[in-house]
Amino acid sequence: MSVTLLAGSATASVAVATETPAAAPAATVAPTAPVENLIVGYKSSATEASSNTAAADDATAKGKKAGKKTKFDRRLGTGAALVNLGGATAPADAANVMAQFRADPDVAYVEPDTRAYAMAVTPNDTEYAKQWDLFESTAGMNVPGAWDTTTGSGVTVAVIDTGYVAHSDVAPNIVAGYDFISTSSEARDGNGRDSNPADEGDWNATDGECGVGSKASTSSWHGTHVAGTIAAATNNSKGVAGIAYGAKIQPVRVLGKCGGATSDIVDAITWASGGSVAGVPANATPAKVINMSLGGSGTCGTSYQNAINAAVARGTTVVVAAGNSNANASGFSPASCNNVINVASTNRAGERSYYSNFGTIIDIAAPGGETRRATDTPGTVTTPENAILSTLNAGTTTPGAESYKPYQGTSMAAPHVAGLAALLKSAKSSLTPAQIEAAIKANARPLPGTCTGGCGAGIADAAATVAAVTSTTPSTGGFENTTDVAIGDNTTVESSITVSGVTGNAPAALKVGVNIVHSYIGDLKVDLVAPDGTVYTVHNRSGGSTDNINQVYTVNASSEVANGTWKLRVNDNAGGDTGKIDSWNLTF
């Protein structure tokens, strides 16, 4: 099958604090939030300035006077003492302890150990203001809010596409890739596979050259546009900003003249994720995220599925474009494969882009833009400001000068999610591909516009998703099932979660997170079934023609033993609309 791009802490000798003593009131910083530690600077003449034992005794004594169990924690590099308050302490209580230190003439200063945060600012890239897809509140992906936490450093994203044409706004983030096009005439580089993934151009000189109905076209430089969206250099006073601009891009060339072969693409998936391909040197920098903004008609074949399964088993998240045929994505590949994040496209108003594929197999939506309105003449470019601006090349056939250009397509939507996956993997390296997918879907926000046919969990939200996976909130006993269960017309299906290791009964406020993809939720009755068979209804045919259920319900399950097998039971009560249980979870 041929596929095409879719563009569219002891006594010790220590340093002595040398801070100049200041008047106590002026040296005091009053706490305004809960405080866990204090920083105490002793005057150089004080014993506590050079003896950890003396500092420890002093901390204990002062805490006792203030009614707190304080203790010396460690010595800072400046010579100051870090004093632990025994956990988060209310500002007033912390102030009482500080008052004990301030009253001691041997203390130069005392202040709360406050927190500092990364201060992300608006990138200075000259075209950033045009990147509505990153920051606009209506339909943007809320990317700047994630940059305070992560920029994707340490993660390689493989762009399996047309290769890479040199561009100074992407070059700083490029690592060695590979050219997997095995046919020299399609590769246009005079040979078959080689270590140079340079994009030689994918133009077609004449109509019909690539099969019946094909049209003559100029080179797309598609892989470079995708790469720029994911990881264009940022804050370099030039061009555009990348979503995961701290990540690296690995160009893997599979598309040339007249698209690319499945055999080449499955080898590319294998190699990019760290697998072995005969005759090809091992990948020195395996990718933890793969982006495939490509596809063709037909359901997912075994070759694709085997390659994707193996990549995911190696810990690589695979992101694919849904397709641009305004049709059900179930009829396209690799969009219809399992173990992928299937991405539909939205426009600047937060509606499904007129061209985007749809359906119950869509996982998430992201900005793909529209260079024209649905009613405008096909082939025209009437609203370039509403498309996705990224890095490109001005050459019509072979490479010319580097440039920037707006494109539309699920090809543009997918790299937004691949960039987000890189941000998540960088922020929390232990995340598995399934956890990354679940986090993206669980933290999406509803489309502000419409989506006929199904656009998954909603629009991906970078800041919300990064915040969720990096939360320091202690685990409260969460259990999840992310295996898809198809919901047919007039059928009842179940998905199970086996809970173990939880003491006693379930809570009176058991949280039941439900993510169901269905184009008419008024058809559905959704029940939580406890291990003893007791049924708790959480959704009963409400919502009419609204798409999808992505909600956390609260159930009083205090009469139920927590451990055992819980089930989510979904009953479809009408014909004409189908869907799936995408994932669900219990939090005790």
C-alpha positions in Angstrom: 0.0 0.0 0.0 1.2 3.5 -0.8 0.6 6.3 1.6 0.8 10.0 1.4 1.3 13.0 3.6 -1.7 14.5 5.4 -1.3 18.2 5.0 -3.0 19.2 4.2 21.7 15.9 57.3 26.3 16.0 63.3 28.8 18.3 64.3 31.2 19.5 61.6 33.4 22.2 60.6 31.4 24.5 58.4 31.5 27.8 56.5 30.6 30.7 58.7 27.8 33.0 57.7 29.3 36.4 56.8 26.1 38.3 56.1 26.1 41.8 57.5 23.7 41.9 60.4 20.6 44.0 59.8 18.0 45.4 62.0 15.7 42.6 62.9 12.5 44.1 61.5 14.1 45.0 58.2 15.6 41.5 57.9 12.3 39.7 58.4 10.1 38.4 55.6 6.7 37.7 57.0 5.2 34.4 55.7 2.0 34.7 53.6 1.6 31.0 52.8 2.2 27.7 54.7 5.9 27.3 55.5 7.8 24.0 55.9 11.3 25.4 56.6 13.0 28.5 57.9 16.4 29.9 56.9 18.3 31.2 60.0 21.5 33.2 59.6 23.6 33.5 62.8 26.1 36.2 63.5 29.6 35.1 63.0 30.3 35.4 66.8 27.6 32.9 67.7 28.5 29.3 68.4 25.5 28.2 66.3 27.2 29.8 63.2 29.9 27.1 63.2 28.5 24.1 65.1 25.7 22.0 63.8 25.1 20.6 67.2 24.6 24.0 68.7 22.3 25.0 65.8 20.3 21.9 66.3 19.9 22.5 70.1 18.9 26.1 69.4 16.3 25.1 66.8 14.7 22.6 69.2 14.6 25.1 72.1 13.1 27.9 70.0 10.5 25.6 68.5 9.5 24.4 72.0 8.9 28.0 73.1 6.7 28.5 70.1 4.8 25.2 70.6 6.4 23.6 67.5 8.6 20.5 67.1 11.3 22.2 65.1 14.7 20.7 64.2 17.9 21.6 62.4 17.9 20.1 59.0 21.2 21.1 57.3 23.7 23.8 56.7 23.4 25.9 53.5 26.4 26.9 51.4 26.2 30.4 52.8 26.6 29.0 56.4 22.9 29.6 57.3 20.9 26.9 59.0 17.9 25.3 57.5 15.3 24.7 60.2 12.5 22.2 59.6 9.1 23.1 61.1 7.8 19.5 60.9 5.6 19.9 57.8 3.5 22.6 56.2 2.9 25.2 58.9 0.3 28.0 58.9 1.8 31.5 58.4 0.8 32.6 61.9 2.5 29.6 63.6 5.6 30.0 61.4 5.7 33.7 62.4 5.7 32.7 66.1 8.8 30.5 65.6 10.4 33.3 63.6 9.7 35.7 66.5 11.7 33.4 68.8 14.7 33.6 66.5 14.4 37.4 66.0 14.4 37.9 69.7 17.9 36.2 69.9 20.7 38.8 69.6 22.9 36.0 68.1 20.6 35.8 65.1 21.4 38.0 62.1 18.2 37.2 60.2 15.4 34.6 59.8 13.2 34.1 56.8 10.8 31.5 55.4 12.2 29.1 52.9 9.9 30.2 50.0 9.6 28.7 46.6 10.7 30.1 43.2 9.2 29.1 39.9 10.4 29.2 36.3 9.2 32.4 34.7 8.4 31.6 31.2 7.9 34.7 29.0 6.4 35.2 25.6 8.9 33.9 23.1 10.7 36.6 21.1 10.4 34.6 17.9 9.4 37.2 15.2 6.3 35.2 13.9 5.1 34.0 17.3 2.1 36.4 17.3 0.7 34.5 14.3 0.8 31.1 16.2 -2.8 31.2 17.5 -2.7 27.5 17.7 -0.3 27.7 20.7 -1.9 30.4 22.8 -5.4 31.6 21.8 -8.0 30.8 24.5 -10.7 29.7 22.1 -9.0 27.0 20.1 -5.3 27.2 21.0 -3.6 24.3 22.8 -2.5 26.3 25.9 1.1 25.6 25.3 2.8 28.6 27.0 1.4 27.5 30.4 3.3 24.2 30.1 6.7 25.9 29.4 7.0 26.9 33.1 7.5 23.2 33.8 9.0 21.6 30.7 10.2 22.3 27.2 10.8 18.7 26.1 14.5 18.5 26.9 15.9 15.0 26.8 13.3 13.6 24.4 13.8 12.8 20.8 10.8 12.9 18.5 11.0 11.0 15.2 9.2 12.6 12.3 8.5 9.9 9.9 7.8 11.9 6.8 9.4 13.4 3.7 12.7 14.0 5.4 14.2 17.4 6.3 15.3 20.3 4.2 17.8 22.5 5.9 16.2 25.3 7.9 18.1 27.5 10.5 15.0 27.7 12.7 15.0 23.9 13.1 18.7 22.9 12.7 19.7 23.4 16.3 17.3 20.6 17.3 18.1 18.1 14.6 19.7 14.7 15.4 20.8 12.1 12.9 18.0 10.3 11.1 17.8 7.9 8.2 16.4 7.6 4.7 14.2 4.5 4.4 13.0 5.0 0.8 14.2 1.8 -0.9 13.5 2.8 -4.5 16.0 5.3 -5.9 13.6 6.8 -8.4 11.1 7.6 -5.6 14.0 8.8 -3.4 15.4 11.1 -6.1 18.9 10.9 -4.4 20.3 8.3 -6.9 20.3 5.4 -4.5 18.0 3.5 -2.1 18.2 3.6 1.7 21.0 5.6 3.3 21.9 7.7 6.3 21.0 11.0 4.8 17.3 11.9 5.4 17.5 15.1 3.3 14.2 15.9 1.6 14.9 15.9 -2.1 11.4 17.1 -3.0 8.2 15.2 -3.6 6.9 17.1 -6.7 5.0 15.4 -9.5 5.6 16.8 -13.0 2.4 15.7 -14.7 -1.1 14.7 -14.0 -1.5 10.9 -13.6 2.2 10.4 -12.8 1.3 8.9 -9.4 -1.7 6.9 -10.5 -5.2 7.6 -11.9 -6.5 10.9 -10.6 -3.2 12.2 -9.3 -2.3 15.8 -10.1 0.9 17.6 -10.9 2.2 19.3 -7.8 5.1 21.2 -6.4 7.3 19.9 -3.5 5.6 20.1 -0.1 8.6 20.1 2.3 6.0 18.5 4.6 8.4 16.9 7.1 10.1 20.2 7.8 6.8 21.9 8.4 5.9 19.2 10.9 9.3 19.3 12.5 9.0 23.1 13.1 5.6 22.7 14.8 7.1 20.2 17.2 10.5 21.7 18.0 11.5 24.8 16.1 14.2 26.7 18.0 12.5 29.2 20.3 13.5 32.5 21.9 16.1 33.0 19.1 14.5 36.2 17.8 13.6 34.4 14.6 10.6 32.8 13.0 8.3 30.5 14.9 8.3 28.8 18.3 8.2 25.0 18.7 5.8 23.3 21.1 8.6 21.1 22.6 11.4 23.4 21.7 13.8 21.7 24.1 13.3 18.3 22.4 15.3 16.9 19.4 13.9 16.0 16.0 15.0 12.9 14.2 14.0 13.1 10.6 13.1 9.7 9.1 12.4 9.8 5.4 9.8 7.5 4.0 7.8 9.7 1.6 9.2 10.8 -1.8 7.9 10.9 -5.2 4.3 9.4 -5.2 4.2 8.9 -1.5 5.8 6.0 0.3 5.5 2.2 0.7 4.2 0.4 3.8 7.3 -1.8 3.9 9.5 1.3 4.2 7.3 2.9 6.8 7.1 -0.1 9.1 10.9 -0.4 9.0 11.1 3.3 9.8 8.8 2.8 12.8 10.9 -0.1 14.0 14.2 1.7 13.7 13.0 5.0 15.1 11.8 3.3 18.3 15.1 1.5 18.8 14.4 -1.8 17.0 16.7 -3.6 14.6 16.3 -3.4 10.8 18.5 -5.6 8.6 21.1 -3.7 6.8 20.5 -0.5 8.7 22.9 0.7 11.5 21.3 0.8 15.0 19.6 4.1 16.0 22.0 5.9 18.4 19.2 8.1 19.7 15.9 6.2 19.7 12.8 8.3 19.8 10.4 8.3 22.7 7.7 9.8 20.4 7.0 9.1 16.8 4.9 11.4 14.6 3.3 10.1 11.5 1.4 12.7 9.5 0.7 10.3 6.7 -1.8 7.7 5.7 -3.8 6.0 3.1 -7.2 4.3 2.6 -8.0 0.9 4.1 -8.0 -0.5 7.6 -4.9 -1.1 9.6 -2.9 -4.0 8.3 -0.9 -6.5 10.3 2.4 -5.1 9.2 1.6 -1.6 10.5 0.0 -3.0 13.7 3.0 -5.3 14.5 5.5 -2.4 14.0 3.4 -0.1 16.1 2.9 -2.7 18.9 6.6 -3.3 19.1 7.4 0.4 19.2 5.0 1.0 22.0 6.4 -2.0 23.9 9.8 -0.3 23.6 8.3 2.8 25.3 7.6 4.9 22.3 4.4 6.9 21.9 3.0 6.8 18.4 1.0 9.8 17.2 -0.8 9.6 13.9 -3.0 12.0 11.8 -6.6 11.0 11.3 -6.8 12.0 7.6 -8.2 14.7 5.5 -11.1 13.1 3.7 -14.0 14.4 5.8 -14.8 10.7 6.4 -14.7 8.1 9.2 -11.1 7.6 10.2 -11.8 3.9 10.6 -11.3 3.5 6.9 -7.8 4.9 6.9 -4.4 3.6 8.0 -2.4 3.9 10.2 -5.1 6.1 11.8 -7.2 2.9 12.4 -4.4 1.0 14.1 -4.5 0.2 17.8 -1.9 1.6 20.3 -1.7 5.0 18.5 -2.9 8.5 19.5 -5.2 9.3 16.6 -5.5 13.1 16.1 -8.3 15.0 14.4 -8.0 18.6 13.3 -9.8 21.7 14.6 -10.0 25.2 13.2 -9.5 28.6 14.8 -13.1 28.7 16.1 -12.6 25.3 17.8 -14.8 23.4 15.4 -13.8 20.3 13.5 -11.9 21.4 10.4 -14.1 20.8 7.4 -11.7 18.3 5.9 -10.8 16.4 9.0 -11.7 12.7 9.4 -13.8 11.9 12.4 -15.3 8.9 14.3 -15.2 6.9 17.4 -11.6 5.9 16.9 -10.4 9.5 17.2 -8.6 10.0 20.5 -8.0 13.7 20.6 -8.3 16.9 18.5 -5.7 19.6 18.1 -5.3 22.7 15.9 -4.9 21.9 12.2 -6.3 25.1 10.9 -8.0 26.1 7.7 -6.3 28.0 4.8 -9.8 28.5 3.4 -13.4 28.1 4.6 -15.3 25.0 3.7 -17.5 27.0 1.2 -14.5 28.7 -0.6 -13.3 27.4 -3.9 -11.1 24.3 -3.4 -7.5 25.1 -4.0 -7.8 28.7 -2.9 -6.1 30.3 0.1 -8.5 32.8 1.5 -7.7 32.6 5.3 -4.0 31.9 5.7 -4.0 33.5 9.1 -6.3 30.7 10.3 -3.9 27.9 9.3 -0.7 26.6 11.1 2.4 28.6 10.4 5.7 26.7 10.5 9.1 26.2 8.8 9.2 25.5 5.1 11.2 26.0 1.9 10.5 28.2 -1.1 11.7 25.7 -3.7 9.0 24.5 -6.1 10.8 21.2 -6.9 14.3 21.0 -5.5 15.3 22.9 -2.3 15.5 26.7 -2.5 15.6 29.4 0.2 14.2 28.6 3.7 10.8 30.1 4.4 7.7 30.0 6.6 4.2 29.1 5.4 0.8 28.3 6.8 -0.5 24.8 6.1 -3.8 23.1 7.0 -4.4 19.4 7.7 -4.5 16.7 10.3 -0.8 16.6 9.4 -0.5 19.8 11.3 -2.7 18.7 14.1 -0.8 15.5 14.9 2.6 17.2 15.6 0.8 19.4 18.2 0.0 16.2 20.1 3.5 14.7 19.4 5.0 17.9 20.9 2.8 17.6 23.9 3.8 13.9 24.3 7.4 15.1 24.3 6.7 17.7 27.0 5.0 15.0 29.2 7.8 12.5 28.7 10.4 15.1 29.6 8.5 16.3 32.6 8.0 12.7 33.9 10.3 10.2 32.3 8.6 7.2 33.8 5.4 7.7 31.8 4.4 4.9 29.5 2.8 5.5 26.1 -0.6 4.4 27.6 -0.2 6.8 30.5 0.7 9.6 28.1 -2.3 9.0 26.0 -4.6 8.7 29.0 -3.3 11.9 30.5 -3.8 13.8 27.2 -7.4 12.6 26.9 -8.3 13.1 30.6 -7.1 16.7 30.6 -8.5 17.8 27.3 -11.2 20.5 27.2 -14.4 20.4 25.2 -14.4 21.8 21.8 -15.9 25.3 21.9 -17.4 24.6 18.5 -19.0 21.6 16.9 -17.7 18.2 15.8 -20.1 16.0 13.8 -19.0 12.4 13.8 -16.7 12.4 16.9 -13.5 14.3 17.7 -12.3 12.2 20.7 -11.9 13.6 24.2 -11.7 17.2 23.0 -9.0 19.7 22.3 -5.6 18.8 23.8 -4.6 21.2 26.6 -0.8 21.3 27.2 -0.7 23.2 30.4 -3.5 21.2 32.1 -1.9 17.9 31.0 1.6 18.7 32.1 0.2 20.0 35.5 -1.7 16.8 36.0 1.3 14.5 35.4 3.7 16.6 37.5 1.3 17.0 40.4 2.9 16.3 43.8 -0.4 15.3 45.3 0.1 11.9 47.0 -1.5 8.9 45.4 -5.0 8.2 46.7 -5.3 4.7 45.3 -6.1 5.1 41.6 -6.9 2.2 39.3 -7.5 2.5 35.6 -8.5 0.5 32.5 -7.5 2.0 29.2 -8.5 -1.0 27.0 -11.0 0.1 24.3 -14.4 -1.7 24.5 -16.6 -1.2 21.4 -20.2 -0.1 22.1 -22.6 -1.4 19.4 -26.2 -0.3 18.7 -28.6 -1.7 21.3 -25.9 -3.6 23.1 -24.6 -3.8 26.7 -20.9 -4.0 27.3 -18.6 -4.0 30.4 -15.1 -3.0 31.3 -13.5 -4.3 34.5 -11.0 -3.0 37.0 -9.6 -5.2 39.7 -8.8 -3.3 42.9 -6.4 -4.7 45.5 -4.3 -3.4 48.4 -7.0 -1.0 49.6 -8.0 -1.4 53.3 -11.7 -1.6 54.2 -14.6 -0.1 52.3 -14.7 2.3 49.4 -15.1 6.0 50.3 -18.4 7.9 50.5 -17.0 10.0 47.6 -15.5 7.4 45.3 -14.4 9.1 42.1 -15.3 7.4 38.9 -13.6 8.9 35.8 -15.4 8.0 32.6 -14.2 8.6 29.1 -16.6 7.2 26.5 -16.4 8.1 22.8 -20.0 8.1 21.4 -21.7 10.5 18.9 -25.1 10.5 20.8 -24.7 10.1 24.5 -28.5 10.4 25.0 -28.6 6.7 23.9 -26.4 5.6 26.8 -27.0 4.4 30.3 -23.8 4.1 32.3 -23.6 2.1 35.6 -20.8 1.4 38.1 -21.1 -2.2 39.3 -19.6 -3.0 42.7 -17.8 -6.3 43.4 -20.9 -7.6 45.1 -23.1 -6.7 42.1 -24.7 -3.5 43.5 -25.4 -1.1 40.6 -24.8 2.7 40.8 -26.1 4.6 37.8 -23.9 7.6 36.9 -25.4 8.5 33.5 -28.9 7.8 32.4 -29.6 8.7 28.8 -29.1 12.5 29.3 -27.2 14.8 27.0 -29.2 14.2 23.8 -27.1 14.4 20.7 -24.0 15.6 22.6 -20.8 13.9 21.6 -18.8 11.9 24.2 -18.7 11.5 28.0 -15.5 12.8 29.6 -16.5 13.3 33.2 -15.6 12.4 36.8 -18.6 11.2 38.8 -18.8 10.9 42.6 -20.4 7.8 44.1 -21.3 7.0 47.7 -19.8 3.5 47.8 -19.1 3.4 51.5 -21.1 0.2 52.0 -18.9 -1.6 49.5 -15.7 -3.5 50.2 -13.0 -1.7 48.1 -11.1 -4.7 47.0 -12.5 -6.8 44.2 -13.6 -6.5 40.6 -15.5 -3.3 39.7 -17.2 -2.9 36.3 -18.3 -0.1 34.2 -21.5 -1.2 32.4 -22.7 0.7 29.3 -26.0 0.1 27.7 -26.8 1.5 24.3 -30.5 1.9 23.9 -31.0 3.0 20.3 -29.7 2.5 16.8 -27.7 4.7 14.5 -24.8 5.6 16.8 -22.0 3.6 18.1 -18.8 4.2 20.1 -16.4 2.8 22.6 -15.4 2.8 26.3 -12.1 4.6 25.7 -10.9 4.4 29.4 -12.2 4.7 32.9 -10.7 4.9 36.4 -11.5 4.7 40.1 -9.9 6.9 42.7 -10.2 5.8 46.4 
